[in-house]
C-alpha cells in the first residue's frame, strides 16, 4: 500500500463513518472506496442480467422444481 496525503472534509468523513460503522479515518476511506467499487460491480451485474436473452429465467425456475 502507498501513503498519500490529502485534505479530507472531516464533517463528510464523520457522516461516512457513521453510515459505514467505521472508527478510524483510514478505515472510513477504505470502506467508502470498497463501497464505490462494489456498487459499480452490482450495477454491472444488473445490466448484464437485463440484456435480452442473457439469462433464461424459465430454466432457473425449472431448476428449482417449477411452480412453488
NORUR-V754617 format. One record per residue. PHI is phi as a letter, one per 40 degrees, with the letter a starting at -180 (999 if undefined). PSI is psi in degrees with one decimal (NA if undefined). D_LAST is the distance of its C-alpha to the last C-alpha in Angstrom with 1 decimal. Layout:
phi->[PHI,PHI]
psi->[PSI,PSI]
d_last->[D_LAST,D_LAST]
This chain:
phi->[999,b,b,b,b,a,c,b,c,c,c,c,c,c,c,c,c,c,c,c,g,b,b,c,c,c,c,c,c,c,c,c,c,c,c,c,c,c,c,c,c,c,c,c,c,c,c,c,c,c,c,d,g,c,b,c,c,c,c,c,c,c,c,c,g,g,c,b]
psi->[145.7,160.5,130.8,142.1,121.6,156.9,129.9,135.4,107.8,-32.6,-45.6,-40.4,-39.3,-40.9,-42.7,-41.4,-40.7,-44.4,-43.6,-14.5,30.2,163.0,-48.8,157.7,-41.4,-46.5,-37.5,-46.2,-45.8,-44.5,-40.0,-42.8,-41.3,-41.1,-40.3,-47.1,-44.9,-35.7,-43.0,-43.4,-40.3,-43.0,-41.5,-38.3,-43.8,-43.5,-40.3,-45.7,-16.2,-13.3,130.8,131.9,-2.0,-32.4,129.8,96.5,-31.2,-36.7,-40.6,-41.4,-44.5,-30.2,-27.1,18.9,12.7,-135.1,128.9,NA]
d_last->[49.9,52.6,54.2,54.4,56.2,54.7,55.1,52.0,51.5,51.2,49.6,46.7,46.5,46.4,43.6,41.6,42.3,41.0,37.7,37.4,38.6,41.5,45.0,47.3,48.0,47.4,43.9,43.2,44.2,42.4,39.1,39.6,40.2,37.1,35.0,36.5,35.8,32.2,31.7,33.0,30.7,27.6,28.9,29.6,26.1,24.6,27.2,26.4,22.7,23.9,26.1,25.2,24.0,23.9,20.2,17.9,14.6,13.2,14.4,12.8,9.3,10.3,11.8,8.8,7.6,6.4,3.8,0.0]
